[in-house]
């Protein structure tokens, strides 16, 4: 499934718990569509999407939204930060949009700690519009990690970063995989792809290579 006029044809794909996988391939090959299917933002025309024991494509739209909030962290290529929220409020957004979520001092501390880990300490109260592209990308990564998701989906998480900061962000993501969280990331960065445990290469909506 995918945007109008575009289809993925993936007979089978499995990612183990705690695995870090890079999805590579030319623009238009279906990489972002694959992430959206895994998140339940798109539904397949046929087949199933299983995350753990959850059959994502069988959930209602409301339950898919809750699934994304509670179990999935997403780093979007276009950041998708809210301009009317401060940096730290953008990181806290997964808790702000969930009426049942706890928003206590420990959660606020975690948001600040994540920001500090990517070099953004002291910028918690700034507006996104005052940040560079790379800084906004780092805020998006911190937001995706706030709820300690079991599945992290990242679309070009290091695409707007200099080499040093890209290494720091990848280390942050990889550390999360080492603690049992699963990471599937789209990247054009060959160095980042080489550091993951597995590379899946796509072309024209198909997987043409799967290398560990």
Beta strands, then each sheet from edge to edge (+ up, - down):
strand 1: 20-24
strand 2: 50-51
strand 3: 54-55
strand 4: 72-75
strand 5: 151-155
strand 6: 182-186
strand 7: 198-203
strand 8: 206-211
sheet 1: 4+ 5+ 6+ 1+ 7+ 8-
sheet 2: 2+ 3-
end
